[in-house]
Amino acid sequence: MARIAVVIPTYGDHKADLVRCVDALSLQSHVPDLVIIVKNGKISYNMTDVLDQFRERLAFYVIEHNENLGSAGGFAAGIEEGVRQSAEWIWLLDHDAYPSPGALAALIVAVESLKEQAVGALYSVHVSPDGSREYFGGVWLGHAFHRKDPTLYYEIDVVGYSGLFLRTKVVQEVGLPKKEFFSWFDDYEYCLRIKSSGFKIFGVRNSICFHQPGVVVPGKGVRLHHMLPWKHYYDARNSLYWAWRHGLYDLMVQVGRTLMWCAVLLWWKDWESLRMRIRGVKHAFEGKLGKIENVY
């Protein structure tokens, strides 16, 4: 079988999440050849101690960044290292996601089953830990519309990074995620770039990763549509920046979506998030990208 690398960016105080994720990888019926950990800035624990627990089953390579480069920078660095390490497939995972024991094996079977297709990437379905919510990926119509009740293998347009199983050939042709996006919409932009290059993305229904699909808000539980103020900034900036350069239809959809969010935030009286979203709109049309230090 082709050489497979896994990329997991992590940061801050997420030791328990990372241990659970790496433990799940060690229990795969088909273990990956290499696990690339990207330290996005400072962490609050000893990485060596964590990884030493799993070295009998897994090989590791650690990339260290002095600052948090966001999901875009973290995954870009890991993907680039996977290509350098001669991986033929690269599986992306968030540190708080953990695959079921047969998840990677199901992807490998799918590669063979779909060999007549121009497959650029596959996707492991994400399920909430309690099984109540499933994310199958999205169809792009100027905005992502989630797939519902798909077949075993089904074509999609966009997904988040976590669960994406990339063919290295695709990376060599379309490049890396846009580091200058930092976070939010960088994953959708990357998927749309893969699709526009003539490759297909398929979801694999029996490859399962467990992941909490939302933000835990104190006193309110999981809010699927709740975003922190800084996320509103990057969402507005990156989606509008991309749409402005992509086409009138996409721009109209994203402008409408931003106006809808502004109305919602006014209704919620969430003034900080509204301020961040408006600032993101301004920077989108000014072409100002990168990490913005004072949006947190």
N, C-alpha and C positions, 0 to 999 in steps of 0.2 A: 504494500500500500504506500501511497505517496507520503512524504514527510509532512507532519502536521505540527504547527505551533499554535499556542494559545496566547493571547495578549490580554493582560488585566492591569489597567491603570488603577492606582489607589492613592489616597492622601489622608492626612489628618489621623483621627482616632477611630479607625475602622478595622482594628485587628480582628475582632470576632467575625465580621463579614468576610474578610480575606481568608481566614482559617476555614470557614465553612465552604467557601468557593473552591479553595485548593484541595480540601478534603474530598469534595465531590469529584474533582478531576482525578484524584488518586484512586477513586472507586469506579471509574469508568470501565466498562467491559473492554473497550479499546482505549488505552491511555495515549495521550498525545506524546509526541517526541520531545517537545520543548515547551516550557511555560515561561513566558516573558512577563516579568512584573515591572511596571513603570511607576516609580515613586514620583508622584507629581507634587514636589515640594516636601516639606518636613512631615514626618510621621511621629507618633508618640510611643513607639515600641521598637523593639529590636527585630528587624526583618530576618536576619540570619537565624535567630531562634525559632521564628515561625516556620521558615522553609525547611529547617533541619528535620522537622518531624516527618517530612514527606519525601526525603531524598532517595529512599529505597525504591519508590515507585515512579518518581518524576525527576526530570532534569530542569534546572532553572537558569535563567539569565536575568539579571536585575539592571534596569536603567535608572539612573538617579538624576532628577532635576532639582535645581536649587529653589525653584518656585513652581507654583501650580500653573500649568500651561493649558488647563481646561481639558474637556473631553477631546477636542480636536487635536491639540498638541500631544496629549498623552497617547491616544490611539495612533496618531501619525508616527510617533517615535517607535511604538511597538511594532507596527506594520512594517516600517522601514527595516527594523532589526530582523523581523521574521524573513523578509526577502533576503537580507544579507546572510542569514543562517541557512539559506537554501530550502526553506519550507515551500511546499507546493500548494498548501492550503493554510489559511490563517484564521483561527476562530477567535472572535472578539467577545469578551465578557466584562460586564461591570463587576466591581468587587463585591456587590451585594446580591449578585445573581448566583445561582448554583444549579448545575445541570443534573438531571436524573441519570442514573447509572448507564442507561443505554443511549443517551442523547448523541454522543459522538459517533457511535456505531451506526445509528440511524442515518446520520449525515453521510457516512461513507457508503452505505447502501444506496442512498439517493444519488450520489455522484455517478455510480455505475448505471442506475436505472434511467438517469437523465442524460446519458452520454451523447445521445443524438441531438440534444438541445445545445444552444449556445449559452451554456450556464456560466455566468460570471460570479454568482454568489448564491448561497443557500441561507436559510434562516431557521433557527430553532425557536419554536413557539414559546412565548413567555406566559407563564401561568402564575397567579398570585399564590402565596404559600397555602392559603386555605382552599384553593381550587375554585373560588367564586368568580374569578375574572380571567379571561384569556385574551392575549393579544396576538393576532395572526399576521400582522403587517397591514400595509395600506395600499390602496389604489390611488394614484395621483390624478386629480382633476382640477389642478390649480390649488388644491388643498388635499390633505391625506384623508381618505375615507376608509375606515377599518373594514377588513374582510370579515365575513361571518360564515361560520360552519363550512370551512373549506374541505376539499378532498385531501387524500394523502399528500400529493404534490400539487401545488397550486402557484400560479404566477402572481407576483406582486411588484409594486413599483418602489415603495419606500418602507424602511424599518429603522428603528433605533440601532445604534452600534451593537448593543449587547445581543448576542445570538447570531450575528452575521458571520458566515463562513465563507471567506474570500478566496478565490483562486488567485494565486500569485501572478499569473499571466495578466490578469485584469489590472492589478496594481501597477505592473510595469507599463501598461498602456495608458491608463487614465490618471495615474499619479496617486498622491496621498490625500487624505482629508485636508481641507483648508485650515491651517493652523491659525490664520488671522481671524477666523470666526470665533475662536476660543471655546464657545459652548452654545448649544441650542441651534437647531436647524442645520448644523454642520453635518449631521448624519444623513438627513434627507437630501441635502445638496450632493453628498457623495453618492448616494444610491441613484439619484437622477443623472449624475454624470456617468455612472456605470451603464445605466439604461440607454443614454443618448449615444454611447459608444458601440451599441449593437449587441450588448450582452443582456442576458435575462437573469432575473432573481426569482428563485422559487422558495416558498415556504415548505417546510417538512413537518407535517402534522404530528408525527410520532417521535420527533426530537424535541424534548421538553426541557425548558429551563424555568426554575422557580424564581420569581422576582416580584417585589412589591410594586404594583403599577400606579404609583402616585406619591404624594407627599404626606407624611404623617403630621397633622396639625394638632398641637396640644388641645385637648378637650373636644376635638371634633373628629378624631380618627383619621382615616385616609381620605384625602380630598383629591380626586382624580384631576380636577380642573384648577386646582389651587397652584399658583406659582409664586415664588418669592419675588420681591421687587427686582432683584438683579436678573432673574430669568425673564421677566417682562422686557427688560432692556435688550438683552441679546436676542430674544425671540423677534421683537419688532425690527431691530437693526438688521439682523442677518437675513430674515425672510424677505424684507423689502429690498435690501441691497441686491440679493440674488434675483428677485422678480423684476426689478427695474432693468436689469441687464439681460433678462431672458425672454421677455415678450409682454405685449400689452395685456393679454388675457390673464397671465399669472400675476401681473402687477395689479390689475383691477381686483382680483380675488384677494390678494394679500392686503391691499388697502382696505377693502371691505371688512376683512377679518380683524385688522387693527382697529378700525372704527367700532366694530362690535365689542372688542375687548375694552376699549375706552368707555363705552356706554356701561358695560358690566362693572367696571371699576368705579365709575361714578355712582352707580346704584349701591355698590358695597361701601362707598366712601373710603376706598383704599387709596388715599392721596399719594402715598409714597410710590406704590406700584404704577399709578397713573403718570406720575412725574417721570419715572424711569422709562415707561413705554414711549412717552412723547420725546424724551431725550434720544431713545433708540431710533425713532423715526427721523429726527433731525440728523443724526450721525449717518444713517443709511444713505440719505441723499447728498450728504457731504462726502461720502466715501471713506468715512473714518472707521477703520476696523482695528482689530487687536484687542488685547485685554485692557479693560478700563478699570483702573485701580480703585476709584472712589464710587463705584456703583454698589458696593456691598454695605 
